[in-house]
């Protein structure tokens, strides 16, 4: 289970991903989904299904499905990412994670955090204006009618939805085209 805590310093010691068994990519203790920003739709829709969840305060959040909650990410082959150069930001940034509060968090359950001589620094990551980008993405979908969403499935008590309404936008088109990627998951 991941455990994100706020990080106060700009660098940490980090071992090597090669010492790990790709735990972050495995459904039983990895990430099931990741919220995405509008700037990520175009690069991710051909690789991952883009779905929606209703978050706190019933806010609609676009997410990509990373695993079915039990099996590894579809793109993890022999503990190596087969789309490494095109992997999503959540994977590129791990074990770091930006948050709506404009603070950076680190997953201290990652077995390589605080180990080894290798220093990784936050200066090498693009977390600039995350809060603004998050809010901008939220407003993009804010006015969609909640009745225009159909539940596709539930994983570990999280309901995932697709849009079935008549509104259209570039981002809803990416969402609809991305649904073909659901075939890669053992859910349906």
Secondary structure, 3 states (H helix, E strand, C coil): CCCEEECCCCEEEECCHHHCCCHHHECCCCCCEEECCHHHHHHHCCCCCEEEEECHHHCEEEEEECCCCCCECCCEECCEECCHHHCCHHHHHCCEEECCCCCEEEECCCCCECCCCCEEEHHHCCCCCHHHHHHHHHHHHCCCCHHHEEEEEEECCEEEEEECCCCCCHHHHHHHHHHHHHHHCCCC
